[in-house]
Amino acid sequence: MQNDAMPSGARGRVAAQVEANGRPDGIPEATVARLPVYLRALYGLAERGVSTVASEALATAAGVNSAKLRKDLSHLGSYGIRGVGYDVDYLVYQVSRTLGLTQDWSMVIIGAGNLGRALANYGGFVSRGFTISAMLDSDPAIVGSRIARLTVRHVDELEGVVLRHKVSIGVIATPAGSAQAVCDRLVSAGVTSILNFAPLVLSVPEGVDVRKVDLSIELQILAFHAQRRSGSADRVRGAPPHAVIGRPRPAAQELAAQG
């Protein structure tokens, strides 16, 4: 919803940019990273029948401060009306269009283990414009089986699958040992957007975007905060070096202790 106080010339420039590029130019990466969070909050509001929302309420739902939210949304050319707020449906459309979600995106999942199966069975992809076109694996015991609505194909078919289904996004759910080779094949086949669940930092050429999802890292960060809240950090700091988990005592210290 545009603010009437915004000069008509500025509105025209924003509209022209959005029309030409799908989003205004120069959106900061930090803003792009927060847009999906705003969209999730907006979907929740829409499902509850909320038609307009104040910036403060939307910011609370998204877990950010309202000033940051208003600045982020201004990059989209969206300005709430004072005393009214933002039109929820229109803002959903604006954010979706900026993120490229007003078109369908074809995905392929490589790796049909437990994680790959969970991803294939997740219903939220389709509702957000992402279609899992194929699942691939190298295990003869898995190839040919049905997961969700898909028949698992052999990874040897990767290039053909990418071409046939016009795959835009590759999802790597393989063990670390095979992740880089799979990534290289995806890139060679023309896939420039990769979601990596393997515990490995992938090497890709310029122009290829990789998003890494590492659940163990997230758990370790949570453990750090839980430790600080419980006060156990002080106990660890006061312990001798050899008592810290995962740090073996040097051989000299072991001999001294035995002597």
Backbone hydrogen bonds, N-H to C=O, Kabsch-Sander energy under -0.5 kcal/mol:
donor,donor_aa,acceptor,acceptor_aa,energy
6,M,3,N,-1.9
11,R,7,P,-2.2
12,G,8,S,-2.2
13,R,9,G,-2.0
14,V,10,A,-2.5
15,A,11,R,-2.6
16,A,12,G,-2.3
17,Q,13,R,-2.3
18,V,14,V,-2.6
19,E,15,A,-2.5
20,A,16,A,-2.2
21,N,17,Q,-2.8
22,G,18,V,-2.2
23,R,17,Q,-0.5
27,I,24,P,-0.5
32,V,28,P,-2.2
33,A,29,E,-2.3
34,R,30,A,-1.0
34,R,31,T,-0.7
35,L,31,T,-1.5
37,V,34,R,-0.5
38,Y,34,R,-2.1
39,L,35,L,-2.6
40,R,36,P,-2.2
41,A,37,V,-2.0
42,L,38,Y,-2.6
43,Y,39,L,-2.6
44,G,40,R,-1.9
45,L,41,A,-2.0
46,A,42,L,-2.8
47,E,43,Y,-2.5
48,R,44,G,-1.0
49,G,46,A,-1.6
50,V,45,L,-2.5
53,V,86,Y,-2.2
58,L,54,A,-2.4
59,A,55,S,-2.7
60,T,56,E,-2.2
61,A,57,A,-2.1
62,A,58,L,-1.7
63,G,59,A,-1.2
64,V,59,A,-2.3
69,L,65,N,-2.0
70,R,66,S,-2.6
71,K,67,A,-2.1
72,D,68,K,-2.6
73,L,69,L,-2.7
74,S,70,R,-1.5
75,H,71,K,-0.9
75,H,72,D,-0.9
76,L,73,L,-1.1
77,G,74,S,-1.2
78,S,73,L,-2.1
79,Y,1,M,-1.0
79,Y,77,G,-0.6
81,I,85,G,-2.1
84,V,81,I,-2.4
85,G,81,I,-3.4
86,Y,53,V,-3.2
88,V,51,S,-2.6
88,V,86,Y,-0.6
91,L,87,D,-2.4
92,V,88,V,-2.5
93,Y,89,D,-1.9
94,Q,90,Y,-2.6
95,V,91,L,-2.8
96,S,92,V,-2.5
97,R,93,Y,-2.6
98,T,94,Q,-2.3
99,L,95,V,-2.2
100,G,96,S,-0.5
100,G,97,R,-0.8
101,L,96,S,-3.3
103,Q,100,G,-0.7
105,W,129,G,-2.8
107,M,131,T,-3.1
108,V,169,I,-1.8
109,I,134,A,-2.3
110,I,108,V,-0.5
110,I,171,V,-3.1
111,G,109,I,-0.6
111,G,136,L,-3.3
117,R,113,G,-2.7
118,A,114,N,-2.1
119,L,115,L,-2.4
120,A,116,G,-2.3
121,N,117,R,-1.8
122,Y,119,L,-1.1
123,G,121,N,-0.6
125,F,122,Y,-0.8
127,S,123,G,-1.0
128,R,124,G,-0.7
128,R,125,F,-1.1
129,G,126,V,-1.6
130,F,125,F,-2.8
131,T,105,W,-3.1
131,T,129,G,-0.5
132,I,130,F,-0.5
133,S,107,M,-2.8
133,S,131,T,-1.0
134,A,107,M,-0.9
136,L,109,I,-2.7
137,D,153,R,-2.1
142,I,139,D,-1.8
143,V,139,D,-2.6
144,G,152,V,-2.6
145,S,142,I,-2.4
147,I,150,L,-3.0
150,L,147,I,-2.7
152,V,145,S,-2.8
152,V,150,L,-0.6
153,R,135,M,-2.9
155,V,137,D,-1.6
157,E,154,H,-2.4
158,L,155,V,-1.9
161,V,157,E,-2.6
162,V,158,L,-2.6
163,L,159,E,-2.0
164,R,160,G,-2.8
165,H,161,V,-2.6
166,K,162,V,-0.6
167,V,162,V,-1.7
168,S,106,S,-2.4
169,I,106,S,-2.0
170,G,193,S,-2.4
171,V,108,V,-3.0
172,I,170,G,-0.6
172,I,195,L,-2.8
173,A,110,I,-3.1
173,A,171,V,-0.7
178,S,175,P,-1.2
179,A,175,P,-0.8
179,A,176,A,-0.7
180,Q,176,A,-0.6
182,V,178,S,-2.0
183,C,179,A,-2.7
184,D,180,Q,-2.7
185,R,181,A,-1.9
186,L,182,V,-2.3
187,V,183,C,-2.6
188,S,184,D,-2.5
189,A,185,R,-1.7
190,G,187,V,-1.5
191,V,186,L,-2.6
192,T,190,G,-0.5
193,S,168,S,-0.7
194,I,209,D,-2.9
195,L,170,G,-2.8
196,N,194,I,-0.6
196,N,211,R,-3.1
197,F,172,I,-2.8
197,F,195,L,-0.6
200,L,198,A,-2.6
202,L,200,L,-0.7
204,V,202,L,-0.6
208,V,205,P,-1.5
209,D,192,T,-3.0
211,R,194,I,-2.6
212,K,210,V,-0.5
213,V,196,N,-3.0
214,D,212,K,-0.6
215,L,213,V,-0.5
218,E,214,D,-1.6
219,L,215,L,-2.3
220,Q,216,S,-2.2
221,I,217,I,-2.2
222,L,218,E,-2.1
223,A,219,L,-2.5
224,F,220,Q,-2.0
225,H,221,I,-2.0
226,A,222,L,-2.7
227,Q,223,A,-2.5
228,R,224,F,-2.1
229,R,225,H,-2.2
230,S,226,A,-1.9
231,G,227,Q,-1.0
232,S,227,Q,-1.2
233,A,227,Q,-0.8
234,D,231,G,-0.9
235,R,231,G,-0.8
236,V,232,S,-2.2
237,R,233,A,-2.4
238,G,234,D,-1.5
239,A,236,V,-1.2
243,A,240,P,-2.1
244,V,241,P,-1.3
247,R,244,V,-2.0
254,E,250,P,-1.9
255,L,251,A,-2.5
256,A,252,A,-2.3
257,A,253,Q,-2.4
258,Q,254,E,-2.1
259,G,255,L,-2.2
